Amino acid sequence: MLNRRRFLMSTAAAGAAGLAGLHLTPAFAEGAPQIQIFVPAAPGGGWDQTGRTMDQVMRAEKLISGSQITNVGGAGGTVGLPQFISQWDGKGNSLMVAGMVMVGAIIANKAANNLTQVTPIARLTGEFEALVVPAESPFKTAADFVAALKADPTKVPVAGGSAGGSDHILFGLIAKTVGVPATSLSYVPFAGGGEALSALLGNQVAAGISGFGEFSEQVKAGALRLLAISADKRQDGIDAPTLKEAGIDVELFNWRGVFAPPGVSDADKAAMIALVETMAKSDAWATECKNRNWTPILLTGDDYAKFVAEDSARIEAILKDLGLA
């Protein structure tokens, strides 16, 4: 359990004053808590990067004295989620990283567990997706990719995250928009971004879809070619058109956030929200978001819970429309 004295200005603040009385500063360094970060994905992907960046920033800001990161990958987080629900129940110093990918995977896999069973803490970042190909690919533009997809989608295997996640959704939306049946696509799901990247660099797939941050270094190094991004407009410092500019009327914005386990106390929930809010408002976090092309979209507590419920309904409708649910 988190010690409330480490996070609250006074015991009175935890009552009627609610979050208005919560405060965290580096002055609490000696009494800063240790936390546990649960990443329901393999190392190397966006959730793993998010968890490790949180750890790095909270340590630098002296908001925590230490942490433990646990990775349990598989099926868009639906392998790890049941473990977080059952084995981490009531652990008020714990956070699970998740996001739009897990929402889609829960629906697509008809998973027994869902995000209504955990405790929403904060939405942190949004990220547009990128369509990339190996440097040796004959596809020079998004139009080349679409032409090949129309000719024979089975010969255009695309690597991405787990089935039903944001990468899969974007591929399905692209196909639908250009008149290719989603059920005919060759989508190759991977449990982590590192595995998908290896498949791309090894020319085992024709293309890849993921958050731009996961491909940016390889794009800069010339190992991958960026064909288009799913943003609503061109991005500074990124030499690539949006999908809409490339003639594909699609845009998609992935999001990531954190949840506490079920069964945590109100005090621990409030303290964890305060911890994450303080981290998210720090200059160190802003710098990391800029460097990784993450857009800060902080939303906490009940507002975050409402957003997750609404997004789950939206994604379920999309997946049914694409034949993925």
VMD Tcl script that draws the C-alpha trace (Angstrom):
set ca {
  {0.00 0.00 0.00}
  {1.19 3.50 -0.79}
  {1.77 5.67 2.27}
  {-0.70 8.51 1.94}
  {1.59 10.88 3.81}
  {3.98 10.68 0.88}
  {1.37 12.02 -1.50}
  {-1.13 14.12 0.42}
  {-0.56 17.60 1.86}
  {-2.62 16.57 4.84}
  {-5.01 13.83 5.87}
  {-7.89 16.24 5.43}
  {-7.05 16.65 1.77}
  {-7.96 13.04 1.13}
  {-11.53 13.65 2.11}
  {-13.96 16.14 0.63}
  {-11.22 18.15 -1.01}
  {-10.39 15.17 -3.24}
  {-7.71 15.61 -5.85}
  {-7.47 19.35 -5.22}
  {-5.51 18.59 -2.05}
  {-3.10 16.13 -3.62}
  {0.48 17.21 -4.08}
  {3.80 15.63 -4.94}
  {7.22 17.23 -5.04}
  {10.82 16.02 -5.16}
  {11.01 17.06 -1.50}
  {9.53 13.66 -0.72}
  {12.58 11.93 -2.22}
  {13.63 10.05 0.90}
  {10.13 8.77 1.50}
  {9.26 8.19 -2.14}
  {7.55 4.84 -2.78}
  {8.61 1.87 -4.78}
  {6.16 0.94 -7.51}
  {5.54 -2.02 -9.77}
  {4.89 -1.57 -13.48}
  {3.15 -4.39 -15.33}
  {3.61 -4.45 -19.11}
  {1.29 -6.99 -20.79}
  {3.54 -7.17 -23.88}
  {6.98 -8.35 -24.87}
  {9.96 -5.99 -24.51}
  {10.60 -3.48 -27.27}
  {7.09 -2.33 -28.16}
  {5.15 0.82 -27.39}
  {3.77 -0.33 -24.03}
  {7.21 -1.45 -22.92}
  {8.70 1.89 -24.01}
  {5.94 3.71 -22.13}
  {6.52 1.77 -18.91}
  {10.28 2.17 -19.02}
  {10.05 5.86 -19.87}
  {7.69 6.39 -16.92}
  {10.17 4.61 -14.69}
  {13.04 6.73 -16.00}
  {11.19 10.03 -15.55}
  {9.81 9.22 -12.10}
  {13.28 8.25 -10.90}
  {14.81 11.41 -12.38}
  {12.11 13.55 -10.72}
  {12.66 11.65 -7.44}
  {8.99 10.70 -7.29}
  {9.86 7.05 -6.62}
  {12.75 5.34 -4.90}
  {12.65 2.33 -7.19}
  {10.48 0.12 -9.35}
  {10.09 -3.33 -10.81}
  {8.95 -3.86 -14.40}
  {7.24 -7.13 -15.32}
  {6.61 -8.15 -18.95}
  {3.96 -10.73 -19.82}
  {3.38 -10.70 -23.58}
  {0.80 -12.24 -25.85}
  {-2.44 -11.61 -27.75}
  {-2.56 -7.83 -27.44}
  {-2.34 -7.91 -23.67}
  {-5.11 -10.46 -23.17}
  {-2.60 -12.99 -21.81}
  {-1.26 -10.58 -19.21}
  {-4.56 -8.92 -18.26}
  {-6.02 -11.94 -16.40}
  {-2.79 -12.22 -14.40}
  {-2.92 -8.54 -13.48}
  {-6.54 -8.91 -12.39}
  {-6.08 -12.07 -10.31}
  {-2.50 -11.90 -9.04}
  {-2.12 -8.15 -8.51}
  {-5.54 -7.58 -6.94}
  {-5.40 -4.88 -4.26}
  {-1.75 -3.93 -4.83}
  {-2.05 -0.16 -4.59}
  {1.52 0.54 -5.69}
  {1.06 -1.12 -9.09}
  {0.32 0.15 -12.58}
  {-0.45 -1.70 -15.82}
  {0.34 -0.05 -19.15}
  {-2.36 -0.57 -21.79}
  {-4.26 1.26 -24.48}
  {-6.21 1.08 -27.70}
  {-4.42 -2.11 -28.75}
  {-5.74 -3.98 -25.72}
  {-9.29 -2.70 -26.28}
  {-9.23 -4.12 -29.80}
  {-7.58 -7.38 -28.78}
  {-10.16 -8.01 -26.04}
  {-12.95 -7.66 -28.61}
  {-11.26 -9.57 -31.43}
  {-10.18 -12.44 -29.18}
  {-13.49 -12.52 -27.30}
  {-11.43 -12.41 -24.13}
  {-12.96 -13.40 -20.81}
  {-11.56 -10.30 -19.10}
  {-11.79 -6.62 -19.99}
  {-10.78 -3.17 -18.77}
  {-13.91 -2.71 -16.65}
  {-12.22 -5.09 -14.18}
  {-9.23 -2.82 -13.49}
  {-8.93 0.70 -12.06}
  {-8.45 3.53 -14.59}
  {-5.68 5.92 -13.49}
  {-4.61 8.03 -16.47}
  {-4.52 8.32 -20.24}
  {-1.03 9.53 -21.05}
  {-0.16 9.74 -24.72}
  {-1.49 9.55 -28.25}
  {0.51 8.48 -31.26}
  {-0.21 8.32 -34.96}
  {0.65 5.15 -36.84}
  {3.23 4.68 -39.57}
  {3.21 2.50 -42.71}
  {6.78 1.40 -43.48}
  {8.58 -1.02 -45.79}
  {12.12 -2.42 -45.82}
  {14.68 -0.23 -47.58}
  {14.97 -2.77 -50.42}
  {11.20 -2.84 -51.04}
  {9.90 -2.09 -54.54}
  {7.20 0.04 -52.89}
  {8.37 3.65 -53.13}
  {5.05 5.25 -52.21}
  {1.78 4.42 -50.48}
  {0.22 4.24 -53.95}
  {2.63 1.41 -54.83}
  {1.61 -0.42 -51.67}
  {-2.10 0.00 -52.45}
  {-1.63 -1.18 -56.04}
  {0.00 -4.39 -54.85}
  {-2.70 -4.86 -52.23}
  {-5.41 -4.56 -54.88}
  {-3.58 -6.95 -57.22}
  {-3.24 -9.73 -54.63}
  {-3.54 -8.98 -50.91}
  {-2.23 -12.42 -49.98}
  {1.16 -11.43 -51.42}
  {1.43 -8.32 -49.23}
  {1.98 -9.62 -45.69}
  {2.02 -6.77 -43.17}
  {3.59 -7.03 -39.72}
  {2.08 -5.35 -36.69}
  {0.96 -5.83 -33.13}
  {-1.52 -8.38 -31.91}
  {-4.73 -9.20 -33.77}
  {-7.45 -6.62 -33.28}
  {-5.06 -3.91 -32.10}
  {-4.54 -0.45 -33.58}
  {-2.07 -1.71 -36.21}
  {-4.54 -4.35 -37.39}
  {-7.40 -1.83 -37.32}
  {-5.43 0.63 -39.46}
  {-4.56 -2.06 -42.01}
  {-8.22 -3.04 -42.19}
  {-9.33 0.57 -42.62}
  {-6.79 1.12 -45.41}
  {-8.00 -2.02 -47.18}
  {-11.66 -1.12 -46.83}
  {-11.05 2.40 -48.12}
  {-9.30 1.17 -51.27}
  {-11.82 -1.60 -51.91}
  {-9.94 -4.66 -50.65}
  {-11.92 -7.06 -48.40}
  {-10.48 -7.09 -44.88}
  {-10.94 -10.86 -44.71}
  {-8.47 -11.34 -47.59}
  {-5.59 -9.53 -45.92}
  {-2.35 -11.18 -44.85}
  {-1.75 -9.67 -41.41}
  {1.16 -11.05 -39.37}
  {0.68 -10.28 -35.66}
  {3.55 -10.10 -33.18}
  {3.48 -9.91 -29.39}
  {6.02 -7.09 -29.28}
  {7.36 -4.31 -31.45}
  {10.86 -5.78 -31.38}
  {9.71 -8.97 -33.10}
  {7.79 -7.06 -35.77}
  {10.81 -4.89 -36.42}
  {13.02 -7.95 -36.84}
  {10.60 -9.39 -39.41}
  {10.75 -6.12 -41.36}
  {14.51 -5.79 -41.26}
  {14.81 -9.44 -42.28}
  {12.52 -8.87 -45.29}
  {10.13 -11.53 -44.00}
  {7.12 -9.27 -44.59}
  {6.24 -6.70 -47.25}
  {5.40 -3.88 -44.86}
  {4.81 -2.97 -41.24}
  {2.38 -0.83 -39.29}
  {3.01 0.55 -35.81}
  {3.42 3.76 -33.88}
  {5.93 6.02 -35.61}
  {8.12 6.08 -32.51}
  {8.80 2.37 -32.85}
  {10.18 2.82 -36.38}
  {11.73 6.30 -36.20}
  {15.34 5.26 -35.56}
  {15.35 2.70 -38.38}
  {13.70 5.23 -40.72}
  {16.39 7.82 -39.86}
  {19.09 5.20 -40.40}
  {17.70 4.30 -43.83}
  {16.88 0.70 -42.90}
  {13.15 1.32 -43.36}
  {11.24 3.55 -45.79}
  {8.31 5.53 -44.40}
  {5.42 5.56 -46.88}
  {2.76 7.45 -44.89}
  {1.49 8.32 -41.42}
  {-2.05 8.14 -40.04}
  {-2.02 11.67 -38.57}
  {-4.54 14.36 -39.50}
  {-1.81 16.58 -40.94}
  {1.87 16.54 -41.90}
  {4.22 16.43 -38.92}
  {7.23 18.68 -38.45}
  {10.48 16.81 -38.98}
  {8.84 13.81 -40.65}
  {9.32 13.56 -44.40}
  {6.21 11.62 -45.31}
  {2.64 12.36 -46.40}
  {-0.43 11.52 -44.38}
  {-2.52 8.64 -45.65}
  {-5.13 11.18 -46.76}
  {-2.51 13.06 -48.79}
  {-1.55 9.76 -50.37}
  {-5.15 9.26 -51.50}
  {-6.23 6.93 -48.68}
  {-9.03 8.58 -46.70}
  {-8.03 7.22 -43.28}
  {-6.62 8.68 -40.07}
  {-6.05 6.95 -36.73}
  {-4.67 8.06 -33.39}
  {-3.46 5.38 -30.97}
  {-3.55 6.04 -27.21}
  {-1.78 4.60 -24.19}
  {-2.48 4.87 -20.50}
  {-2.18 3.17 -17.14}
  {-4.50 1.24 -14.84}
  {-4.22 0.08 -11.25}
  {-5.38 -3.42 -10.29}
  {-8.89 -4.13 -9.03}
  {-9.49 -3.87 -5.32}
  {-7.24 -0.90 -4.57}
  {-8.33 1.55 -1.88}
  {-9.67 5.00 -2.71}
  {-6.62 6.48 -1.00}
  {-4.22 4.43 -3.12}
  {-6.12 5.28 -6.29}
  {-5.97 9.00 -5.48}
  {-2.29 8.76 -4.59}
  {-1.45 6.95 -7.82}
  {-3.38 9.50 -9.89}
  {-1.40 12.24 -8.14}
  {1.87 10.46 -8.83}
  {1.12 10.01 -12.53}
  {-0.20 13.57 -12.90}
  {2.98 14.99 -11.39}
  {5.12 12.87 -13.69}
  {3.04 13.83 -16.74}
  {3.38 17.56 -15.98}
  {7.17 17.44 -15.58}
  {9.61 18.91 -18.09}
  {11.36 15.53 -18.24}
  {8.17 13.81 -19.43}
  {7.51 16.58 -21.98}
  {11.02 16.09 -23.36}
  {10.60 12.33 -23.65}
  {7.24 12.74 -25.40}
  {8.78 15.16 -27.90}
  {11.74 12.86 -28.56}
  {9.47 9.85 -29.09}
  {6.78 11.65 -31.12}
  {4.18 11.03 -28.42}
  {1.41 13.61 -28.01}
  {0.57 14.24 -24.32}
  {-3.20 13.79 -23.81}
  {-3.49 13.52 -20.02}
  {-6.88 12.45 -18.72}
  {-7.36 10.96 -15.25}
  {-9.74 9.15 -12.94}
  {-13.45 9.09 -13.76}
  {-12.97 11.11 -16.97}
  {-10.49 8.50 -18.15}
  {-12.89 5.68 -17.24}
  {-15.61 7.34 -19.33}
  {-13.21 7.73 -22.27}
  {-12.21 4.04 -22.10}
  {-15.87 2.95 -22.14}
  {-16.68 5.17 -25.12}
  {-13.58 4.11 -27.05}
  {-14.33 0.45 -26.43}
  {-17.77 0.89 -28.01}
  {-16.27 2.76 -30.99}
  {-13.58 0.13 -31.61}
  {-16.07 -2.73 -31.35}
  {-18.15 -1.10 -34.08}
  {-15.06 -0.70 -36.31}
  {-13.95 -4.30 -35.82}
  {-17.41 -5.65 -36.60}
  {-17.52 -3.51 -39.73}
  {-14.16 -4.92 -40.79}
  {-15.15 -8.50 -40.02}
  {-12.58 -8.74 -37.22}
  {-14.98 -9.22 -34.31}
}
mol new
graphics top color blue
foreach p $ca { graphics top sphere $p radius 0.5 }
foreach p [lrange $ca 0 end-1] q [lrange $ca 1 end] { graphics top cylinder $p $q radius 0.2 }
display resetview
